[in-house]
């Protein structure tokens, strides 16, 4: 039995060693699970922060887009106003040119008439002068 006792002690010792190894392995496994959970929390934290940052950027960009859109609409309104004024001024200019052409035509007609009238008056004056000259003789 002596050999059996030693054998039994060896086996018991080996069992204790294996139990220690199992406990150590369980601790390492538990530590690994803790580490994984810690990293998962950190990933969630960083993801949340990134989502918040991205949402802030999206909000800022949306505000800029709205501002640009408003500026674009205002510029379009101004352009339409200026275009309307331009058309009005062009129309007024065309009317003024028509009036100027009419006035010039009338002036030319009056000049022509005055020349004709002047010729007639001059003829009359010449005829009258001839009569006077004849009377004075």
C-alpha positions, 0 to 999 in steps of 0.5 A: 500500500505504500506504493499506492499511497505515494501514487495517491498523493501524487495524484492528489497533488496533480489534482490540486495543480490542475485545480490551481491551473483551472482556477488561474485559467478561470481568472484569466478568462474572467479578466479577459471578459472584463477587458472585453466589456471595458473595450465594448463600453469604450467603443460605445462611448466613442461611437456615441461621441462620433455620432454627436460630432457628426450630428453637430456637423450635419446641423451646422451644414444644414444651417449653412445650406439654409443661409446660402439658399436664403442668400440665393433667393435674395440675390434672385429677387434683386436680379429680377428687380434689376431686370425689371428696371432695365426693361422699363428703362429700355422701354422708356428709351425706345419711346424717347427715341421714337419721340425724338425721331418724330420731333426731328421729322417735324423740325425737318418738315418745318424747315422745308416749309419755312424755306418754301415760305421764305422763297415765296416771301422773298419773291413777294419782296422782290416783286414788291421792290421791283414795283417800288423801284418802278414807282420811284422812277 
